[in-house]
Amino acid sequence: MPDITSKLPAAGTSIFAVMSALANQHKAINLAQGFPNFEPPQQLKDLVAQAIQDGHNQYAPMPGLPALREAIANKIQLSYGVRPDPGAEITVTAGATQGLFCAIQAMVRKGDEVILLEPAYDSYLPAVLLAGGIPVSIPLKSPDFRVDWDEVRSRITSRTSLIITNNPHNPVGKVFRSEDMIALKKIVLDHDLLLLSDEVYEHLVFDGLPHLSVLADPDLYSRSMVTFSFGKTFHATGWKTGYIAAPPALSAEFRKVHQFNMFSVHTPSQVALATFMDDPASWGGLNDFYQDKRDYFARHLEGSPFRILPCEGTYFGLLDYSGISEEDDLTFARKYTERCGVALIPISPFYKSAPRDNRTVRVCFAKTEDVLEKAAAQMRIAVY
Ligand SMILES: Cc1ncc(COP(=O)(O)O)c(C=O)c1O
């Protein structure tokens, strides 16, 4: 028998697939998996259909369609006041996940230490392990999940090569302030590190807070790769389209991996997105749209035994269930789905080794009001 020793022995079926399957089995309302239950804009759907009819059905150029990269550069300029070179600095990816994976393969060498701030989006860790990197997990600090930058600094060694950040943050909904950006920049520059900044929720920031993108800081950007997702911005997670911005030398290394991992991304979507993004209104208004959903759900959840934790961005919120149960979050989320008819996501899978005292679960509020209302009503009355 050939050696099939697993390269990812700890990886099982993703918790999102597990909880969605459980939700289907028990006909539970699915607030678990992170996707909207509403449609992308009709115009965008029409443009994709049109692109297919018009014959845009063969391979796109490896880094992405030039017209789309131009549109992305324009969007970045309007959002952050800088314009990366669409030729040398922007690459279209198959969702942010593929961008993150290729960026990590391009930047991390065997034995490099990579700082992960946990809980962390679940694709970072396996990508680091497959690159031969050594993950260094640093917990976000309770109760408000802030980054302890002193601790980050204290964990840096001569082998540290990369920090991965996620702002706004899934699953804790936290948004970086200028103090965070200053501390991050000082650490990255002082220790000559690379930065991978996951900013897929750039347009889902609430209560008037700004999104502080790494793109807006030339010193930080000069050693960073920054990932984005059209799936999040245009309610089309299933299209798996996004992009990565990085300075020319880093983009060149990124593309060496990307061309053999993916080569190029779905052409009709790229044609459609290039036209659709001509109008800045196409990505405007998302902050208010999702803030209204956050508040709608919170209002309807009043009187339930869950305690809602503050959510500054993303379409996820954390709920403290310690008023209902002392069980661990995996057990609680599974039983709650089965018994109470609403599927939730435990957050321990977002850790390499999860804190035992965690009593929070994640909900996705990217849902229509009828679904949010029904779920909240169920969560107010359900007996666990
Ligand atoms: C923090 C974070 N990064 C990356 C992704 C992946 O984005 P995409 O669906 O574009 O691959 C997600 C999706 O949930 C996410 O929450």
Ligand as a Chemical Component Dictionary entry (heavy atoms), coordinates in Angstrom:
data_LIG
# 
_chem_comp.id                   LIG 
_chem_comp.type                 NON-POLYMER 
_chem_comp.pdbx_formal_charge   0 
_chem_comp.three_letter_code    LIG 
# 
loop_
_chem_comp_atom.comp_id 
_chem_comp_atom.atom_id 
_chem_comp_atom.alt_atom_id 
_chem_comp_atom.type_symbol 
_chem_comp_atom.charge 
_chem_comp_atom.model_Cartn_x 
_chem_comp_atom.model_Cartn_y 
_chem_comp_atom.model_Cartn_z 
_chem_comp_atom.pdbx_ordinal 
LIG C1 C1 C 0 -12.840 35.963 6.918  1  
LIG C2 C2 C 0 -13.127 35.294 5.628  2  
LIG N1 N1 N 0 -12.154 35.200 4.714  3  
LIG C3 C3 C 0 -12.349 34.591 3.527  4  
LIG C4 C4 C 0 -13.578 34.046 3.213  5  
LIG C5 C5 C 0 -13.743 33.350 1.902  6  
LIG O1 O1 O 0 -14.301 34.148 0.925  7  
LIG P1 P1 P 0 -14.707 33.517 -0.495 8  
LIG O2 O2 O 0 -16.053 32.909 -0.340 9  
LIG O3 O3 O 0 -14.670 34.669 -1.431 10 
LIG O4 O4 O 0 -13.678 32.484 -0.815 11 
LIG C6 C6 C 0 -14.626 34.118 4.129  12 
LIG C7 C7 C 0 -15.936 33.506 3.821  13 
LIG O5 O5 O 0 -16.724 33.207 4.692  14 
LIG C8 C8 C 0 -14.386 34.756 5.373  15 
LIG O6 O6 O 0 -15.362 34.849 6.293  16 
# 
loop_
_chem_comp_bond.comp_id 
_chem_comp_bond.atom_id_1 
_chem_comp_bond.atom_id_2 
_chem_comp_bond.value_order 
_chem_comp_bond.pdbx_ordinal 
LIG C1 C2 SING 1  
LIG C2 N1 SING 2  
LIG C2 C8 DOUB 3  
LIG N1 C3 DOUB 4  
LIG C3 C4 SING 5  
LIG C4 C5 SING 6  
LIG C4 C6 DOUB 7  
LIG C5 O1 SING 8  
LIG O1 P1 SING 9  
LIG P1 O2 DOUB 10 
LIG P1 O3 SING 11 
LIG P1 O4 SING 12 
LIG C6 C7 SING 13 
LIG C6 C8 SING 14 
LIG C7 O5 DOUB 15 
LIG C8 O6 SING 16 
# 
